[in-house]
Amino acid sequence: MVELKNILYVEDEPDIQAVAKLALEMVGGFALEVCSSGQEALGKAVGFAPQLILLDVMMPGMDGPATLAALRKLPELDVVPV
């Protein structure tokens, strides 16, 4: 089993981003790529190669379910746990 290291975190609220970033990076020791929108996540996800995606459901513009559907269309991410 591969050690979990890279987490893609998609959240539009800056305060929630800050708390999660602190917990996941400083406490958990994970490498975190934070995105503020679904569109941003689509642009960064493949290059970051996440092993896990934490995805907000309610976001303006492209919401969580729409973002997940778009991420699943990318062959590199079609089986990454969300």
C-alpha positions in Angstrom: 0.0 0.0 0.0 1.3 3.5 -0.9 1.6 6.0 1.9 -1.0 8.8 1.7 0.9 12.1 1.1 -0.8 14.3 -1.5 -4.3 15.7 -0.7 -6.2 18.1 -3.1 -8.4 20.2 -1.0 -11.2 22.2 -2.7 -13.0 24.8 -0.4 -14.2 28.3 -1.3 -14.3 29.7 2.3 -10.9 31.2 3.3 -11.5 30.6 7.1 -12.2 26.9 6.6 -9.3 26.6 4.2 -6.9 28.0 6.9 -8.1 25.6 9.6 -7.9 22.6 7.3 -4.5 23.6 6.0 -3.1 24.0 9.5 -4.5 20.6 10.5 -3.5 18.7 7.4 -0.1 20.1 6.9 1.2 21.0 10.3 -0.5 18.3 12.4 -1.0 15.5 9.7 2.2 16.1 7.7 0.4 15.9 4.4 1.3 17.8 1.2 -1.8 19.9 0.5 -2.9 21.7 -2.7 -5.6 24.1 -1.8 -8.1 25.3 -4.5 -10.8 27.9 -4.0 -13.0 26.6 -6.8 -13.9 23.6 -8.9 -12.4 25.3 -11.9 -9.1 25.9 -10.1 -9.1 22.2 -9.0 -9.5 21.0 -12.6 -6.4 23.1 -13.6 -4.2 21.9 -10.8 -5.3 18.4 -9.9 -3.4 16.3 -12.6 -0.1 18.1 -12.0 -0.3 17.7 -8.3 -1.2 13.9 -8.5 -3.4 13.7 -5.4 -4.0 10.4 -3.6 -7.1 11.8 -1.9 -9.5 14.7 -2.7 -11.4 16.6 -0.1 -14.2 18.4 -1.9 -16.6 21.0 -0.6 -20.2 20.3 -1.8 -21.6 23.9 -1.8 -19.5 26.3 -3.9 -20.5 29.1 -6.2 -20.2 28.5 -9.9 -19.1 24.8 -10.2 -20.4 23.0 -7.1 -18.9 19.9 -5.6 -20.9 17.3 -7.5 -20.1 19.1 -10.8 -16.4 19.3 -9.9 -16.4 15.6 -9.0 -18.0 14.7 -12.3 -15.4 16.7 -14.2 -12.5 15.2 -12.2 -13.8 11.7 -12.9 -13.4 12.4 -16.6 -9.7 12.8 -16.2 -8.0 9.4 -16.6 -5.3 10.2 -14.0 -8.0 10.9 -11.3 -10.8 8.5 -12.2 -10.2 6.2 -9.2 -8.8 8.7 -6.6 -10.9 8.6 -3.5 -13.0 11.7 -2.8 
